[in-house]
Amino acid sequence: MELNGVFDLLIALPTYGERLSAMPVEAKRAEPEAALRYLDELDRRHGGAKAWLFAAGLSSADELDALSDQLAKPL
């Protein structure tokens, strides 16, 4: 899976730009199996993404809905 749109957004940020610009193309890919392992571990350690988000400071269902809406938008 290519993540070019995400990297384009992050490269525009001063804290990420220089380092990400220097990364090789193959480092900017996400393998589906790695994503599934990450989500499995998130479930195991924290009870899922929603539980982790609330434990990390998300404070309401409205915030969760807004975040979900943003993440679902195409890049």
C-alpha angles and dihedrals in degrees: 000000000000118000098189095132092053092047091048089056093046094045088060090062116089093225094056108022104089096042095045093046089058094052118107117247093250090060089060095065129094119212112217091228091056091051091050091049090050092051091046090053091047088054093047097047102034109015093255140311096296093052091047092049093052091046089050093055110280102143110193147022087245090060090048091051091049091049091048090051091051094047092049094056115104116247 
